[in-house]
Amino acid sequence: MIDKREILQMAQRMSLQPNVVEKDYVLGWMLAGISAHDDLRDSWVFKGGTCLKKCFFETYRFSEDLDFTLTDESHLDETFLKRVFGEIGQWIYERAGIEIPADKQDFDIHANPRGSMQCEGKITYRGPVSPNSGGLPRIKLDLLADERLVLAPVKAKVFHPYSDEPTEGIQANCYAYEEVFAEKTRALAERTRPRDLYDVINLFRNADARPTASVMLDVLKQKCDHKGIGLPKLADLEPHRESLASAWEGMLKHQLPSLPLLDAFWSELPAFFDWLVGGRTPVVPAAFSVGAGDRVIRDRVLRLPIGAERQSYLEVIRFAAANRLCVEIDYRNEKGERSQRIVEPYSLRQTQKGDIVLHIWDRSRDAHRSFRIDRIEGARTTNKTFAPRYAIELSPQGPVRVAPAAYRAPAPRTTARPSGGLKYIIQCPVCQKKFTRSTNDRKLNAHKNDWGSKCTGSGRTGHLIDTRY
């Protein structure tokens, strides 16, 4: 198990309570244990807000529970669940030292409003900062077997930013990104909770990962039809504005380094529905021009030669950019003069000379500036929102999906490999057509779907779903 200090240091850098960071740490190992279990690996499909945080966007709100759709309803059995989580707990303890007492797990299995069985579980654990006496923290587990899976699940690498990450990484069998987005939109219509609004607008804002509106609408219609509800409408949400406001802080503040204002998210709902139903794609501002030899840095995990402290400043800045929040930066210029600036963060780049530079809009000077990262001496989120005047290039460029073959050790071979070399199976995210390639080139050329019509997925990035010889 990692040292307590690692949790405390990350909590301080992220302006979060240590117990929130500890739970995120344990969630990563729970996902590793579920993925390693033969009975669950391919039949439990990860979804929800924690899936977004752990598998798609690490600069996201921290979450507290694990939601799964089960493809095998027989798993909704108390005896079965106690057995497998006893085995998972032992597996995790042997590898990470996290205690998951088998006698302190609860599984409440009951009929849901649709007459199908579901399970609400509570998984007790003791992590690096858990109390030595009193009640231990718990992870909430929601299991459903009557959800409709519209798209094929994908294998995604789990974001686990801790020093004990397994060398082979952690992976999860999870909803396709388009389906997570659609599921969140359906939840916004059904229960209208603050975290649903926060999630939907955050996903909508990420233009690089935004699916085609027609695909999203088709998936959403199927999800709503299965639940017996109509498509979400802006007018249906209006009566819930007051209840959202009253619950906004209580539901979200502890999950975020800084709480954005509700109005900043509510005000984007009209544009979201114009895109979803009307197909009107929002205009994305142009990016700052790239200098000769400059490289835009949009890595999923930043590993830059700038030291741990400045690395943490960048994570604060990336979070603020994703949430359209201004940042207060302590900066020392080339003359050694120190100042505090309120800025809008936009882009991180490496110059031809090797300097790592943050491009911002300086509110006090009302002008574009570029800050060298090695001269930033502090960064804090504020509750001041901004409407982007340039493209925001600080979040990873679209959700990351990883094929299972990239994380499983190859089986021993006793015979020669077939001739022809390794083949990569790329799937179009729009029409689901598959292409076999000799290189891991995921860019989709113009093509027709299986019905002979031109596919709108041309020019997009496909999903790597398999490799074979």
N, C-alpha and C positions, 0 to 999 in steps of 0.2 A: 504494500500500500504506500502511496506517496506520502511525503512528510506533511504534517499539518501546516507548516509554513508556506508550502506551495499553494494551498487553498487560500490562506490568508492574504498572500501577496496578490493573487489573481483577483480576489474580492476587492482589495484596495484599488488595484488598477482599474477595475471595471465599475467601481462605485456601487457594489452590490453587497448584500449580507453574506457572510461566509457560508451559512447553511444553504443558500441558493446555489452557490458555486459547487459546494459539496454534492448537492443533489444532481447537478449536471454531470459531475464526475462519475457518480454511481450509475446514472442513467446510461452512460457510455458503456460501462462494464455489463450492465443488464442486457443491453442490446448485443454485446459480444457473446454473452452466455446463451441467449435465445438463438442467435445465429449458429452457435456451435452445437446446439442440441438436435440430434437427428430427427426427433419427432416434430419439431417446430420450425426448423430452418426454412422450409419451402411452403409450409401451410399457414403460417402466420404472416400477415401483410401489414407492415407498419404504416401509420397515417397520422394526421393531426398536426397540431402546432409543434410538438416535440420533434416530429419527423422533419418539419421545415427547418428547425434549428440544427438538428444533428446531421441531416443528410443533404440539405440543399443550400442554406444560407447561414453561415456561422455568425455573421453580424446581425443577429436577430434577437428577439426577446427570449429570455431563458424560460424554460417550461418545467412542469412539475409532474407530468403523468405520461403513461405509455398507452397509446390507443392502437388496437390491432383489429383487423378483419380476419376472421378465421375461415379457411376454406373447408375445414373438417369440423362439423358441428359436434361430433362426439368428444371433442376436446373440452367442451363446456361441462365438465364433470369434476366435482370437488376432489375426488380421490386421484384422478389423473393430474390435476393441477398441483396438488400438494406433492405428488411424486416428482413431477418434472421440475418444479421450482426448488425442491430439496436438492435435486441433482445439479441444477443451475447454480444454486447457492454454494454448494461444495466446489464446483468448478471455478467460480469466481474467487472464492477464498484461497484456493490453491495458487491462483495466478496473481491476484491483486491484494489479498489480505483483508478484503471487505467482508465483514460478518453479515450474513443474511440468515438469521435463526429460523430453522425449519418449523419450529413450534409457534412462531409469531406471525404466520402468514394467514390472512383471512380471504375467503372467496365466497361472495354472496351471489349465488346463481338464482335467477328469477326470470319470469316472463316479462318482456317489454310490451309497450302499448300495441305492437303489431301481433302479439301472441307468440312470438319466437323467444327462445331463451337467450339470455345475455349474462355476462359476469362482471361484477364490480369487485376488484380485488385490492388488497392493501399489502404491499411488500415492505416489511420492516428491515432496516439495515443499520449498521454502525460503521461510519466512515471516519476520515481523519479528524474531523472537528465535532463529531457527535458527542453528546454529553455522556459522562461515565455513570451517571445516575439519573433516575427519572425516565420519562418516556423517550423512546427512540424515534427518529424520523421515519416517515413512510413514503413510498411511491404508490400513487394511485394507478390501478391497472383496469382499463376498460376493454372488454372482449365482446365482439359481436360476430355472429355467423350469418346474419340475414342481410348484410349490406351487399349491394350489387357492385361488382368489380367491372367497370366498363372497359378499362384499358389493361393490358398485361402489366403485371408488376415489374419493377426494375430492381436491379442490384445497385446499391449506392454505398460509397465509402462513408463511414460515420466519422464526423468531426469530433476528435477527442484530443483537445489541446493540452494534454498532461504528459508528464515525463515518463509515465509507465505505459504509453501506448504500445501495443504489441508490434513487433517489427513487421509482421505481415498485414498490419492494419486491422480495422474492424469494419465489417460490412453488414448491411441490413437489407432484407427483402421488403421493399416498400412500394407504396402507390407511385405511379408515374406522376411527374410534376403537374401535368394538366389535370389529373384527377384529384390531387391534393387541393389545388386551386378551386376546382368545381365543388368539392366537398365543403370547403370553407365558405363558399358563397351560399351553398344550400343551408349551412348552419347559421349563417347571418340572417337568412330569411326565417328560419324556424325558431331560433331562440334569441337572436339579436343581443349577444353579449359583447362587452368591450373588446375582448381578445379576438372575436370574429371580425369586427370592424377593422381593428388594427391589422390583422393578418391579410384580409382581402385588399385593403388599400396598399399595404406594403408590397404585395405580390403584383398588383396592378401597376405600381410605380416603376417596377423593375422592367424597363422596356426590353432589355436584352433577353430576358427569360420569358417575356409575355407570349403566351400561345396565340395562334390565330383565333380571332373572335368566333368564327363559325365552328371551329373544333371545340372550343371551350363551351359554347352554347349547346352543342350536341351532347357533350358529356353531362353538362348540368341538367338538361332536359331528362336524360335517362335516370339521373340520380333523383330528381324531383318526382318523376313518374313512379319510381320504385317506392318512394315514401308517401305517395298519394297527396302531394302538395303541388301548388302552382309555381311557376317560375317567379323568382323574386322580383319585386318592383320597388322603385324608390318610394312611391306613395305608401306602400305597406310598412316601410321602416319609419316614416315620419312620426307616428304615435309613440315610438320607443325612444325618441330623442332625449326626453327628460330622464328616463330610467338609465340610459347609457351614461348620461352626465353624472348621475349620483353614484354609479358603480365604477366609473372610469379609473379613479385613483386606487380604490381598494383592490381591484382585480389586476391592475397592470404595474403599479409603481414598483413593487418588489421584484418584478421580472426584468426591469430595464435600468440601465445606468442613469437615465434621465427620462422623465415622463413627458412626452409631447402633449400638446393641448388637443382635446377632443375635436375642436373646430377644424384643426388642420386636416383631420381624417374625414370628418363628416362632410366638409365642403367639397371633397373630391368624389363623393358618391354620384353626382350627376354625370361627371365625365366617365366614371366607371360604367354606368348603365348605358350611356351613349355608345361606348365601345362594345359592350357585351351584346346588346340588342340591336343597335343601329349599325354596328360595324365601323364606327367612326374612330379611327386610330388617333390618339392624341399626338399633337405635334411635339416632337422631341427637339429641344434646343441643340444647336450645333456645339460641338466640343471646342475647347481651346485648341488652336492650331498646334500641331506637333512640330517641334524644331527638327532640323536636319540631324539625323542620327539618334534622336530621342526615342525612348521606348516607354509606352504606357504600361504601368504595372497593375495588373488585375488578377494576381495569383489568388487562389482560394485561401491558401495559408501563406502569410507573409514570413519569409525567412531572409531578412535583409541584414547586412553587416553593420548594424547601427546600435547594437546593445539592447538589453532587455527593457530598459526604462523607456527609451524612445520607441521601441516596438510597441509598448503598451499605449503610448500617446497615439500612435497610428491607429490602433484598434478603437480607441475612443473617437478619433476623427472619422473612421470608416462607419462606425455606428451612427454618428451624428449625420453624416451624409445620407445614409440609407433612410433616416427618419426626417430628413429635411430640417435639421436643427443647426443653428449656428454654434460655433465653437469659440471659446475664449482661449487664445494661444499666448503663451509667454515666449517671446522671441528675442534673440540677441542678434543684431545685424553685424555686418562685416567690420564695423568700427568698435564692436563690443558694447554698444548701447542696447539696453534692455527695455522692452515695452510689452504691453498687453494689447492684444488686438481681438476684436470680435469679427469673425470671418465666416463666410460661406465656403465650405470645402467642396472641391470639384474633382481634382485629378492628381494622381501620383505618378511621377515619371522619373526615369533615369536618363540623364543627359549623356551626350556623346563623350563628355569628359569623365563620366562616372558618378557625378553628383546625383543624389536622390532628392527630388524637388516636389513640394506640394504646391499645386496651383489653387489659389483661393480668390475670392472677392472680398477685399478689405472694406468692411462697413464704415469704418471711421474715415477712410480716405476716398470711399466710393470709387474704387478702382481695382483692376486686376493686379495681383501680386503673385510672386512665386517665392516660397520659403524653402531654404535648404533644411532638410530634416535634422542634420547634425547641429543646427542652431535653434531648434525648438526645445524649450526647457520646461514645458508644461502644456497640458491640454485638458480642458474641461467642457463638457456639454452644457448648453444653456437651454432654457425653454423658449428661446426666440426662434420662430420658424421662418423659412424663406421659400419663395417660389423660384425654382431653378432658372437662372438666366443662361446657363450653359449645361451641356450634358454632364451628368454625374458619372464619373468613371472610377469611383472608389470601391464599388461593390464588385464581387467576382462576376465575370462575364457569363451569366446564365448558370442554371443549376448544373451540377456535376454528377454524371452517372458513370459507374464503373462496372465493367463486366465481371462476373464471378471468377473467371479464369485468371484475372489479374491478382486475386488475393488468395487463391487456394494453391497449396504446394502441388506441383505436378506429380502425378502418380508414377511410380517406378515403371520403366519401359523395358521389356525383354525382347522386343522386336524393333526393327528399324521403322522410322517414321515413314509414312507414305510420301511419295514424291510430290512435288508441287509446293511445299512449304506451308507456313501458317496462313490461314485464311481468316479474314475479319468479316463478321456478319453485321451489317449496318441496317438499321430499321428507320424508315421515315416516320416522324412523330405525328404526321397528319393522316396519311393513308395506310400506315402500318406495313407498307411494302418493304421487302427485305432485299438487300444487295450484298453479294459476296465479292470481297476485294482482297487483293494481295498485300495491301498496306492499310494502316489504320487511318485512312483518310475519310473523315466523317462528313465532308461537305457534300450536299446533295445536288446533283445536276438536274436539269429539267427532265421530268419523267411523267409518265401516266400511271394512274392507279390501276388496280386489278380490273376495273370496269371500263378502262380505256379513256377515261377523262383526264385532262391535265390536272396535275396535283399542285396545290398552292405551297407545298413544302419545298419547292425548288429553291436552291440557294441557301437553305437553312442547314443547321447542323443535325445530322442524324444521331441515333442512339447506337452505341456499340452493345449488342445483346449477346454475342457469343463469339468464340474463336474456336477454330478446329483445323486439323491437318487434312 
